Amino acid sequence: MWLPGISPWVRAFTLACAVGSATKGVGAPAEASRVLFLGDSLSIGYFGFAVDQTLRARPDLELWSVLACGSHPWSWIRTTGPGKTTCGYFEKRDGREDRAEYNPLVKRAPLRAIPKLEAMLKEFRPRLVILQQGSNFLEGLQAGDAKNMARAIAQLRDEVLGDPRKPVRRCLWVLPPDARRFGKELQQRLYDLVAANAKGCVLFDSRTVTAYPATGGDGEHYESRATADMMRLWAREVVAEALRLLR
């Protein structure tokens, strides 16, 4: 049931309950596992919160979520300077939580630094890294910056996996859902770019479970009543794939 006028955090909890009940039959990991979940603005909303709450509710998992609006592969890798976001941030681990919510009156959120992946891997030592990344590369790809983007994708893959021939952890790369504001050809080019440069990661093509409505919304983010069922399905399928990789 959709709850108009209720905070996105409450709506996300409602979605998470539905997603969690739908994934009860998915096999559990053999032992307690650590999962690192990184996302951009598509995760700072109902999809990402549902994934976070569903995984966090499992006693066999320990989850660290870092969701940064505007983030892209360059944001997380060690060779770039400090990243920051002023359009929204959510981080949660071990009961500690940091939220920086977007304020439409001032058209920004409180400033937050984006942590580097290398430090998080060293501290947390996850078995699985979920990367919901790529949507903020679509405009750059449209502008012809594919070469630099390919390098960033490959570097992020390398930091997650270590040696791809003998990876030290699993990698689930969640690509963007269908978006009305970007053409089908451009979206396919992004998928092909990630597939070619993130070898060793399992790719989840979010377009297979989404279709952006012909009207309404901003053409990219899934936050309307019309997309509730798709968000629920999208989160459920990503959670199921993450649990499969942990078995």
C-alpha positions in Angstrom: 0.0 0.0 0.0 1.3 3.5 -0.9 1.3 6.1 1.8 1.0 9.6 0.4 2.2 12.4 2.6 4.3 10.0 4.7 8.1 10.4 5.0 10.1 8.4 2.5 11.8 6.7 5.4 8.4 5.3 6.6 7.4 4.4 3.0 10.7 2.6 2.7 10.0 0.6 5.8 6.7 -0.4 4.3 8.4 -1.5 1.1 11.1 -3.3 3.1 8.5 -5.4 4.9 7.0 -6.5 1.6 10.5 -7.2 0.1 11.6 -9.1 3.2 8.5 -11.3 3.3 9.0 -12.1 -0.4 12.6 -13.2 0.1 12.2 -15.5 3.1 12.5 -18.5 0.9 15.9 -17.4 -0.5 18.7 -19.6 1.0 20.7 -17.9 3.8 24.5 -17.6 3.7 26.4 -20.4 5.4 27.7 -18.1 8.1 27.4 -14.5 9.2 28.6 -12.3 6.3 29.5 -8.7 5.9 28.0 -6.7 3.1 29.0 -3.2 1.9 26.3 -1.4 -0.1 27.3 1.8 -2.0 24.8 3.8 -4.0 23.9 7.1 -5.6 20.7 9.1 -5.6 18.7 6.2 -7.0 19.4 4.5 -3.7 18.6 7.5 -1.5 14.9 6.7 -1.9 12.5 3.8 -1.6 14.6 1.3 -3.5 17.8 1.8 -1.5 16.1 2.0 1.8 14.2 -1.2 1.1 17.4 -3.0 0.2 19.1 -1.6 3.3 16.3 -2.5 5.7 15.7 -6.0 4.2 19.3 -7.0 4.4 19.8 -5.4 7.8 16.9 -7.3 9.3 18.7 -10.6 8.6 20.6 -12.0 11.6 23.1 -13.7 9.4 24.3 -10.5 7.8 26.2 -7.4 8.9 25.5 -4.4 6.6 27.3 -1.1 6.1 25.4 1.2 3.7 26.9 4.4 2.3 24.5 6.1 -0.2 25.7 9.4 -1.7 23.7 11.5 -4.1 25.7 12.5 -7.1 28.3 9.8 -6.6 29.9 7.8 -9.5 32.8 5.4 -9.7 35.4 8.3 -9.5 33.9 9.3 -6.1 35.0 6.1 -4.3 38.4 5.2 -5.7 41.7 6.2 -4.0 43.3 8.0 -7.0 40.9 10.9 -6.9 40.6 13.7 -4.4 38.1 13.8 -1.6 34.5 13.5 -2.8 31.6 15.4 -1.3 27.8 15.6 -1.8 25.3 18.4 -1.0 22.2 16.7 -2.5 21.7 13.9 0.0 23.6 11.3 2.1 22.7 8.2 4.1 25.1 6.0 6.0 24.4 3.3 8.6 26.5 0.7 10.3 26.2 -1.0 13.7 23.3 1.1 14.8 25.2 4.3 13.9 23.3 6.4 11.3 24.0 9.6 9.5 21.4 11.3 7.3 21.7 14.5 5.3 18.3 15.1 3.7 17.8 17.4 0.7 16.0 20.6 1.6 13.9 21.9 -1.3 13.7 25.4 0.2 17.5 25.9 0.0 17.9 23.4 -2.8 20.7 21.5 -1.1 21.5 19.0 1.7 24.1 19.5 4.4 27.6 18.8 3.2 28.9 15.3 3.6 32.3 13.8 2.6 32.1 10.6 0.5 34.4 8.0 2.1 36.9 6.1 0.0 36.4 2.4 -0.8 39.9 1.4 0.1 39.5 2.5 3.7 36.1 0.9 4.1 37.4 -2.4 2.7 40.3 -2.4 5.1 38.2 -1.6 8.1 35.1 -3.8 7.3 36.4 -6.7 5.2 33.1 -7.5 3.5 32.4 -10.7 1.7 30.2 -8.9 -0.8 30.2 -5.3 -2.2 27.0 -4.1 -3.8 27.6 -1.2 -6.2 24.5 0.7 -7.3 26.5 3.0 -9.6 26.4 4.4 -13.1 23.4 6.7 -13.4 25.7 9.8 -13.0 27.8 8.6 -15.9 24.9 8.8 -18.4 25.3 12.5 -19.2 29.1 12.2 -19.4 28.7 9.3 -21.8 26.3 11.3 -23.9 29.0 14.0 -24.0 31.6 11.5 -25.3 33.7 10.9 -22.2 33.6 7.1 -22.5 37.4 6.6 -22.2 37.7 8.2 -18.8 34.6 6.5 -17.6 35.9 3.1 -18.6 39.1 3.7 -16.6 37.1 4.7 -13.5 34.9 1.6 -13.8 37.9 -0.6 -14.1 39.7 1.0 -11.2 36.6 0.6 -9.0 36.3 -3.0 -10.0 40.0 -3.6 -9.2 39.6 -2.0 -5.7 36.6 -4.2 -4.9 38.0 -7.5 -6.2 41.7 -7.2 -5.8 43.2 -9.6 -8.3 40.2 -10.5 -10.6 41.7 -13.9 -11.2 41.6 -14.7 -7.5 39.1 -12.2 -6.1 39.0 -11.8 -2.3 35.3 -10.9 -2.3 32.2 -10.9 -4.5 31.0 -7.9 -6.4 27.4 -7.2 -7.4 27.1 -4.2 -9.8 23.5 -2.9 -9.9 23.2 -0.8 -13.1 20.6 2.0 -13.5 16.9 1.3 -14.1 15.1 2.4 -17.2 15.0 6.2 -17.5 12.7 8.2 -19.7 15.1 11.2 -19.9 17.8 9.0 -21.4 17.4 7.1 -24.7 17.5 3.4 -24.9 20.7 3.4 -27.0 22.5 5.5 -24.4 21.4 3.2 -21.6 22.7 0.2 -23.5 26.0 1.9 -24.1 26.4 2.4 -20.4 25.6 -1.3 -19.8 28.1 -2.4 -22.4 30.8 0.0 -20.9 30.4 -1.5 -17.4 30.2 -5.1 -18.8 33.5 -4.6 -20.6 35.3 -2.9 -17.7 33.9 -4.6 -14.6 34.7 -8.2 -15.5 34.6 -10.3 -12.4 31.6 -8.4 -11.0 28.1 -9.9 -11.4 25.9 -7.4 -13.3 22.3 -6.7 -12.4 20.5 -5.1 -15.3 17.8 -3.0 -13.5 16.1 -2.3 -16.8 14.8 -5.9 -16.8 12.5 -5.1 -13.9 11.7 -1.4 -14.5 10.0 0.8 -17.1 9.7 4.5 -16.4 6.2 5.9 -16.8 5.5 7.9 -19.9 4.5 10.9 -17.8 5.2 12.3 -14.4 8.4 12.3 -12.3 11.7 13.7 -13.4 12.3 10.9 -15.9 15.0 9.2 -13.9 14.2 8.8 -10.2 11.6 6.3 -9.0 9.7 8.1 -6.2 6.1 8.2 -7.3 3.0 6.2 -6.5 3.0 4.9 -10.1 6.4 3.2 -9.6 5.8 1.6 -6.2 5.4 -2.0 -7.5 8.5 -1.6 -9.7 10.6 -0.4 -6.8 9.3 -3.3 -4.7 10.2 -5.8 -7.4 13.6 -4.1 -8.1 14.6 -4.2 -4.5 13.4 -7.8 -4.1 15.4 -9.0 -7.1 18.6 -7.2 -6.0 18.3 -8.7 -2.5 17.8 -12.2 -3.9 20.8 -11.9 -6.1 23.0 -10.6 -3.2 21.9 -13.6 -1.1 22.6 -16.0 -3.9 26.2 -14.6 -4.2 26.7 -15.1 -0.4 25.7 -18.8 -0.4 
